[in-house]
Amino acid sequence: MGNEIVRVYSHAPWESKIGYCRAIKAGQHIYVTGTAPIDDRGASFAPGDAYAQACRCFELIRMTLKKFDVDLSSVMRTRMFVTDISKWELFGQAHKEFFGSHPPATTMVEVKSLIDPSMLIEVEADAFVS
């Protein structure tokens, strides 16, 4: 059981086009793929709103972890890829609201663009389940 690998899928169109899964649990480690701010229909969530988009990413990560019966307190590392680093305080505010009581190691880097130009942030998360 400790070596079991479990994959979950969101069925986003990018998964089959690129060949990845939403998250994978390998033993005690969970890796959540880059999480973009999408709404329930698959469209960009709150275009132009850095804070709302970051919150949406963290909420989607929380929902993904629930599929493994894990919560955000198990997240050990996040990586935030942002298209406008000048909005770092808004991204950071959202991160703190979701992770402030159990802060993970994190990185925030500016990237040229994301798969949809209206997206300002994409987030990866790694969790550890003891």
Secondary structure by P-SEA (a helix, b strand, c coil): cccbbbbbbcccaaaaaaccccccccccbbbbcccccccccccccccccaaaaaaaaaaaaaaaaaaaccccccccbbbbbbccccaaaaaaaaaaaacccccccbbbbbccccccccccbbbbbbbbcc
